[in-house]
Amino acid sequence: MTLFPDEYLEARGRYRAFMDEHVYPNEAAVEREDDAALALLGELREKARAAGLWAPHVPPEAGGTGLGFLYYACLNEEIGRSAYAQLVFGCQAPDAGNAEILHLFGTEEQKQRFLRPLVAGETRSYFAMTEPEVAGSDPTLLRTRASREGGDWVIDGHKWFSSGADGAGFAVVFAVSDPDAEPHRRGTMILVPADTEGVEVVRAVPVMGHAGRGWATHCEVRFEGVRVPVANTLGGEGEAFRLAQKRLGPGRIHHVMRWLGQMQRAFELMCRYANAREAFGGPLAEKQTVQNWVADSAAEIQACRLLTMAAARKIDEGSEARVEIALLKVYAANVLVHVIDRAIQVHGARGLTDETPLARMAMHARAARIYDGPDEVHRVAAARRILRSFRDGEGWAFS
């Protein structure tokens, strides 16, 4: 039994062909992140659009070509293999998640002003939630304030790890609008154009030694007396936590979908090199330790695939799949790290160089266990929900 309908596999084949022809040959040039790289990215994006491969994360009514989460999961086994491919196809984080909540909760005016150009690739966005002064794993501690003054919000706060803020056109800002409300009703999400007075992108914070440029940044941002209309409220006042769950749940499974491509690419590199490289009287493929790594990686990758597709199907059926996504995010992040690390070990010193994509993959993979919530928080959240179901006499069904 195949995991996907034939039409999904046919679409994935078109993405694979595009990747082979346009993405992989240009990876090294794009990764230089200079002016020529940005120009090249623009050309590749236009080719993807012309090929009908644009914005597969959102449905046609939002300006994309998507057919749901399972469809998107199928495609990402190809798209995720290259770090920049998501940008080429217009489905990059954090824009993908921001587009989804704008599509679900935005007013018609907000969709015209923010969603349409975002999905069209005319602008980028960032999600301003994490703050350096408090634990990002506990959003009830956030300090950024939004105060009502007549028909405006006035925002003051300090954010960081705002991915893609460099050069973005607008932010979705998570701010405390009512500090006296119960913890999960204190926050409001507000759309803030980047050119609003008082918005300052302070710096691109180097992550694992990489500061990046444009989309590939994680920035420190200050909001000082930033004034925007109350009409820029996304969802409703006090609804930030609910919207965050709607955004971050799908965002987490989006990450995992891409990681499936990364881990499969690393696995293939490991197996090919193990067969080609000889040491101590024979190919590395004949060494038991390497064989163990191959077997463990194959099992873990397939388990990730099955968990991902099961969660995607649940979301397509209308479920938030919170337990499934939490468990999947933890498991997949660790598998990603392990598979890439084994592939590097098989390659030896070569695996640490830019002769292969493995070193860059490893840099990004380690962050996977932290962003969109650290492993520990997801484990606790999943366990509490499962135990609550037993306490309530319902039990837990593996489905």
C-alpha positions in Angstrom: 0.0 0.0 0.0 1.4 3.4 -1.0 1.3 6.3 1.4 0.1 8.7 -1.2 -2.4 8.8 -4.1 -1.0 8.6 -7.6 -1.7 12.2 -8.4 0.4 13.3 -5.3 3.3 11.1 -6.5 3.0 12.6 -10.0 3.2 16.1 -8.6 6.2 15.1 -6.5 7.9 13.8 -9.6 7.5 17.3 -11.2 9.1 18.8 -8.1 11.9 16.3 -8.3 12.6 17.0 -11.9 12.7 20.8 -11.2 15.1 20.2 -8.2 17.4 18.1 -10.4 17.5 20.7 -13.2 17.5 24.0 -11.3 18.0 23.7 -7.5 20.8 21.2 -6.9 23.1 22.7 -9.6 22.7 26.1 -8.1 23.0 25.2 -4.3 26.6 26.4 -3.9 25.9 29.7 -5.7 22.7 30.4 -3.6 24.4 29.6 -0.3 26.9 32.4 -0.9 24.1 34.8 0.1 25.6 37.7 -1.9 23.9 39.9 -4.5 24.4 37.4 -7.2 22.8 34.7 -5.1 19.7 36.9 -4.5 19.4 37.6 -8.2 19.7 33.9 -8.9 17.0 33.1 -6.4 14.7 35.5 -8.1 15.2 33.8 -11.4 14.6 30.3 -9.9 11.4 31.5 -8.2 10.1 32.8 -11.5 10.8 29.5 -13.1 9.0 27.6 -10.3 6.0 29.9 -10.7 6.0 29.4 -14.5 6.1 25.6 -13.9 3.0 25.7 -11.7 4.9 24.7 -8.6 4.4 27.8 -6.6 3.1 28.0 -3.0 2.1 24.4 -2.4 1.4 25.1 1.3 -1.8 27.1 0.8 -4.9 26.4 -1.3 -5.8 28.1 -4.6 -8.2 30.5 -2.9 -5.2 31.9 -0.9 -3.1 32.2 -4.0 -1.3 28.9 -3.8 -1.4 25.4 -5.4 -1.9 23.3 -2.3 -4.2 20.4 -1.8 -3.9 19.8 2.0 -1.3 18.6 4.5 -0.8 15.1 3.1 -0.2 16.5 -0.3 2.3 19.0 1.1 4.0 16.3 3.1 4.4 14.2 0.0 6.0 17.1 -1.9 8.3 18.0 1.0 10.1 14.7 0.7 11.6 16.4 -2.3 11.5 20.1 -1.4 13.1 19.5 2.0 16.2 17.9 0.6 17.7 21.3 -0.1 17.7 24.1 2.5 16.8 26.8 -0.1 14.3 24.9 -2.1 11.4 26.0 0.1 12.3 29.6 -0.8 12.5 28.7 -4.5 8.9 27.3 -4.4 7.5 30.1 -2.2 6.7 28.0 0.8 9.5 29.0 3.2 9.2 29.4 7.0 8.1 31.6 8.7 6.1 33.0 5.8 4.2 29.7 5.3 2.9 29.7 8.9 2.1 33.4 8.7 0.2 32.9 5.4 -1.9 30.1 7.0 -3.1 32.2 10.0 -3.8 35.2 7.7 -5.8 32.9 5.5 -7.7 31.5 8.4 -8.2 34.6 10.6 -7.4 37.6 8.6 -10.0 40.2 7.6 -10.6 40.8 3.9 -8.6 44.0 4.2 -5.7 42.2 5.9 -5.8 39.5 3.2 -5.5 42.1 0.5 -2.8 44.1 2.2 -0.7 41.3 3.7 -1.7 37.8 2.6 -1.9 38.4 -1.2 1.6 39.9 -1.6 3.0 37.4 0.9 1.8 34.4 -1.1 2.7 36.0 -4.4 6.3 36.3 -3.2 6.2 40.1 -3.4 7.2 40.5 0.2 8.4 38.4 3.2 7.3 38.4 6.8 8.5 37.4 10.3 6.9 36.1 13.5 8.0 38.3 16.5 7.3 36.2 19.6 10.5 35.0 21.3 12.2 37.5 23.7 15.8 37.3 25.0 14.9 38.3 28.6 12.4 35.4 29.3 12.2 31.7 28.5 10.9 31.2 25.0 9.4 27.9 26.1 6.9 29.7 28.3 5.0 32.4 26.4 3.1 33.4 29.5 6.3 35.2 30.5 6.4 37.5 27.4 6.9 41.2 28.2 6.2 43.0 25.0 3.2 45.3 25.6 0.5 46.6 23.3 -1.6 49.4 24.8 -4.8 50.8 23.3 -4.7 54.6 22.6 -7.9 55.5 20.8 -8.0 53.6 17.5 -4.4 52.5 17.7 -2.2 50.0 19.3 1.1 51.3 20.7 3.7 48.5 21.0 6.8 48.5 23.1 9.0 45.4 23.4 12.2 43.5 22.6 12.2 40.4 20.5 14.9 38.1 19.1 15.2 35.0 17.0 12.8 36.7 14.7 13.6 34.5 11.6 13.8 36.3 8.3 13.2 39.8 9.8 16.1 41.3 7.7 14.4 42.8 4.6 10.9 41.5 5.5 7.8 43.7 4.7 5.9 43.1 7.9 5.8 41.3 11.2 3.2 39.3 13.1 3.8 40.5 16.6 2.8 38.6 19.7 2.2 41.2 22.5 0.6 41.3 25.9 -2.5 43.5 25.6 -4.1 42.7 28.9 -1.6 41.8 31.7 -4.5 41.3 34.2 -6.3 38.7 32.2 -5.8 35.0 32.8 -2.5 33.9 31.4 -3.7 32.5 28.1 -5.9 35.5 27.4 -3.3 38.2 27.8 -1.9 38.2 24.4 -2.9 39.7 21.0 -1.3 39.2 17.6 -0.9 42.4 15.6 0.3 43.0 12.0 3.1 45.6 11.9 4.5 46.9 8.6 8.3 46.9 8.8 8.5 50.6 7.8 6.4 51.7 10.8 8.2 54.3 12.9 9.8 52.7 16.0 10.5 49.3 14.5 14.2 48.6 14.5 15.9 45.4 13.2 18.9 45.7 15.5 21.1 42.8 14.1 21.1 39.4 12.6 22.1 37.2 15.5 24.7 34.7 14.5 23.5 31.1 15.0 26.1 28.4 15.0 28.5 31.0 13.5 26.1 31.9 10.7 24.6 35.4 10.7 22.9 35.0 7.3 21.2 37.5 5.1 17.6 38.3 4.3 15.4 35.2 4.7 18.3 33.2 6.3 18.6 35.4 9.4 17.4 35.2 13.0 17.2 38.8 14.1 17.0 40.9 17.2 14.2 43.5 16.9 13.0 46.4 19.0 9.6 48.0 19.0 9.6 51.4 20.7 6.4 53.4 20.6 5.2 51.6 17.5 1.8 52.8 16.5 -0.5 50.8 14.2 -4.3 50.8 13.8 -6.5 48.5 15.9 -7.7 47.2 12.5 -4.3 45.4 12.3 -5.3 43.0 15.0 -5.1 39.5 13.7 -7.9 37.3 15.0 -9.3 39.0 18.1 -8.0 40.8 21.1 -6.7 38.2 23.6 -6.6 35.5 21.0 -2.8 35.3 20.5 -2.4 32.0 22.3 -5.1 30.3 20.3 -3.7 31.7 17.0 -0.2 30.6 18.1 -1.4 27.1 18.5 -3.1 27.2 15.1 0.1 28.5 13.6 2.8 26.6 15.5 1.1 23.2 15.2 1.1 23.2 11.4 4.4 25.0 11.5 6.0 22.1 13.4 4.8 19.5 11.0 6.0 21.7 8.1 9.4 21.5 9.7 9.2 17.7 10.0 8.1 17.4 6.4 11.2 19.2 5.3 13.4 17.2 7.6 12.2 14.0 5.9 13.9 15.3 2.8 17.0 16.2 4.7 17.4 12.9 6.5 16.8 10.9 3.3 19.4 12.9 1.4 21.9 12.4 4.2 21.0 8.7 4.3 21.7 8.3 0.5 25.0 10.1 0.8 26.0 7.8 3.6 25.1 4.6 1.7 26.8 5.7 -1.5 30.0 6.8 0.2 30.0 3.6 2.3 30.0 1.5 -0.9 32.6 3.7 -2.6 35.1 4.3 0.2 37.6 1.5 1.2 39.5 1.2 4.4 41.1 -1.7 6.3 40.8 -4.2 3.5 37.4 -3.5 2.1 34.5 -1.0 1.5 33.1 0.7 4.6 29.8 -0.9 3.6 31.2 -4.2 4.8 32.0 -2.9 8.4 29.4 -4.0 10.9 29.3 -0.6 12.6 28.4 1.1 9.3 25.8 -1.6 8.6 24.2 -0.9 12.0 24.1 2.8 11.2 22.4 2.1 7.9 19.8 -0.2 9.4 19.0 2.1 12.3 18.7 5.1 10.0 16.4 3.2 7.6 14.1 2.2 10.4 14.0 5.6 12.0 13.4 7.5 8.7 10.5 5.2 7.8 9.0 5.6 11.3 9.2 9.4 10.8 7.5 9.1 7.4 4.7 7.0 8.8 4.2 9.3 11.8 4.2 12.4 9.6 1.7 11.0 7.2 -0.6 9.9 10.0 -0.5 13.4 11.6 -1.1 15.0 8.2 -4.1 12.9 7.5 -5.6 13.8 10.9 -5.1 17.5 10.1 -6.7 17.1 6.7 -9.7 15.5 8.5 -10.1 18.5 10.8 -8.2 17.4 13.9 -5.5 19.6 15.5 -3.5 16.4 16.1 -1.7 18.1 19.0 -0.4 14.9 20.6 0.7 13.4 17.3 2.5 16.6 16.2 4.2 17.0 19.6 5.5 13.4 19.6 6.5 13.7 15.9 8.4 16.9 16.3 10.5 15.4 19.2 11.1 12.1 17.4 11.9 13.6 14.0 14.2 16.3 15.3 16.3 13.6 17.0 16.3 11.3 14.0 17.4 14.2 11.9 20.4 14.9 14.1 21.3 11.2 14.4 21.1 10.4 10.7 23.1 13.4 9.6 25.7 12.7 12.3 26.1 9.1 11.1 26.5 10.3 7.6 29.2 12.7 8.6 31.0 10.0 10.5 31.0 7.7 7.5 32.5 10.5 5.4 35.2 11.2 7.9 36.9 14.6 7.5 35.2 15.1 4.2 31.9 15.2 6.1 33.0 18.3 8.0 33.9 20.3 4.8 31.8 22.0 2.2 32.6 19.1 -0.2 29.1 17.7 0.8 26.0 19.4 2.2 26.3 17.5 5.4 28.1 20.1 7.5 25.5 22.8 6.8 22.8 20.3 7.3 24.2 19.4 10.8 24.3 23.1 11.7 20.6 23.5 11.0 19.6 20.1 12.4 20.8 20.9 15.9 18.5 23.9 16.1 15.6 21.6 15.3 15.4 20.4 18.9 14.8 24.0 20.1 12.8 26.1 17.7 9.1 26.0 17.8 9.4 24.6 21.3 12.1 22.5 22.9 11.8 18.8 23.0 11.2 18.8 26.7 8.1 21.0 26.4 6.6 18.8 23.7 7.2 15.7 25.7 5.4 17.1 28.7 2.5 18.5 26.7 2.0 15.1 24.9 2.3 13.1 28.2 -0.2 15.3 30.0 -2.8 15.0 27.3 -2.4 11.2 27.2 -2.5 10.8 31.0 -5.6 13.1 31.1 -7.4 10.9 28.7 -6.8 7.9 31.0 -7.8 9.9 34.1 -11.0 10.7 32.3 -11.7 7.1 31.6 -11.2 7.4 27.8 -7.8 5.8 27.4 -5.6 6.4 24.4 -6.1 4.8 21.0 -3.2 4.5 18.6 -4.7 5.5 15.3 
